């Protein structure tokens, strides 16, 4: 049940982030739910491998490479989910940051 709640919270965060950022478009709530699931899978499986492989460069850039990796994950989700469009890599990085903040905020609010 907790997993379903976290997926729904992530879907709300995707939908709100897409409405806030003009370079991101989501067709509807169903697409936002699909993006939340795909981003969850990407963040669980692919992102840790990318962070591990790029650790030395990430260390030299003081963690700034992490934003690029987050943007790549969003671009990957956009390639997989129809109806989710990202208009450029900078928009993908901005979406990742806004999505992470909203997801954190909504999960913290859910625990109150």
Secondary structure as UniProt FT lines:
FT   HELIX           2..20
FT   TURN            22..23
FT   STRAND          24..26
FT   HELIX           29..53
FT   HELIX           55..60
FT   TURN            61..64
FT   HELIX           65..80
FT   TURN            82..83
FT   STRAND          84..86
FT   HELIX           89..110
//
